Structures are given as structure tokens and as C-alpha cells.
Amino acid sequence: MKATTLFTALVLACGTAPALAQHQHGTASAGATATTDGEIRKIDPAKGTALIKHGDMKALGMGPMTMSFKFKDPKMAAGLKDGDKIRFTATMPGDDLIVTEVKKMP
């Protein structure tokens, strides 16, 4: 009987772990911004988008991860390339993450 109870507890714990680990977008208050360091993994200057590995963005309810961002102005992507280290500010007015400021780091 104890083995069955232990097995059931383990199954339930494993079954709920992915749900607990999921990131929840939209936890930021309206107009919230966050500034953090990041690394450009892939940039598309023509579209004004970049895949960025970034640090903690508590104000937007996000831990460190890699995700896609849009630049507020596609011209902001000029001079940036894959692998560049950056410091940037982003906001999430809807479902999109928008880079409002970006600075290439040495």
C-alpha cells in the first residue's frame, strides 16, 4: 500500500511540474518597462526584429530566457549583428515585446 501511495504522489508531482515552470506573459502592469543585458542571437534588420537571450525582467514578469522582440523603430537594429552584447529597455503594451532603447556593449 505504501508503494502505491508513493507512486501516486510521484506521478502527481511530475504531472504538475511543467505547469509550475511555465512562464506567464501579461503579468506586467500597463506601461511597465524593464532594462536588462542581453545577447542578440539572430537579428532581422529588415523586419526590425531580434531573437535576444536576456536577463531577468522583473517589471515585465519574466525571468532570463531567449525570445523574440520587435524594435520600436526598425532603424534601431542598424549596426547590430548576431552575437552582439547589448543593454536594452523593453515594454509589453500587448502581446509583443517592444525594444524602446538599445545600446551595444563592449
N, C-alpha and C positions, 0 to 999 in steps of 0.2 A: 504493500500500500504506500509506503514512504517513497519508493522509487517512482511510482505513478504520479504522486503529488509533485515531486521534484521535476519530473519530466514536463508536466503541465506548466509549472512555473517557468521553466526554461523556454518552452515554446512561446508562452505569452510574452516573456521578456524580449525574446528575439523578434517576435512579430511586431512589437511596438517600437523597437529601437529606431528603424528607419523614419518613422513618423516624427519622432522626437528630434532627429538630426536634420530634418528638412528646414531650409531657410524660408522664412515668411516675408515676402515682399509686402510693401504697403504699410509697414509698421511705423513709418516716419510721419510726423505731423506735416501738414501742408506748408510748403515753403522751406522745409528743412534742407540744410546743406551740410556736406561733410568734406573735409580736406584730409587727404592721405597720400602716402607714397605708393607708387605703382611701377609696373614694368609693362611696356607695350609688347604684347605677344604677336599681334597681327593688326596692321593698320590698313585702312582703305581710304586714302585721302579724297578720292573722287566721290565717295559716298559720305565722307565725314564721319566715319565710324572707326572704332578700335576695340580689339579684344584686349582687356587690361587685367593683369594679375595685380590685385590691390590689397592693401592692408585693411585694418578694422575701420568701419564707417558707422560708428555707433548711432550718430544722429539719423542715419537712414535705416537703422535696424539690420545692419549687415556686418558679418564677420569677414575675415580675409577669404578671398576667393578669386576666381578668374571669370570675368563676364564681359559682355558687350556693352559699350557705351556709345552714345552719339555726341558729337561736338555741337555746342550751341551754334557755332559758325564753322562750317567745313574748312574755312581758311585756317582755323586753329591747328589743323593737322599738318599744315605745311612745315617742312623741316624735321618732322618726327619720322622715325623708322622703327621697324621691328627690333626689339631688344633695348630700346632707349629706356632709361630710368627717368621717371617723371614725378612731380608733385602736382596734384590736381585737386580741384574742387568740383563736386558734382551735386546735383539736385535730382529729385524724382517727382516731377509735377504730376505724373500719371503712371503709366506702365514702363515708360522709357527712362533710362538713366542718362542725364544730360551733363556733359562736362562743360562747366561755365568758365573755368580758368585752368591753364596748364602751363607748367614750367619744366623744361628739360633740365635734369640734374647732371652734375659732372660724373 
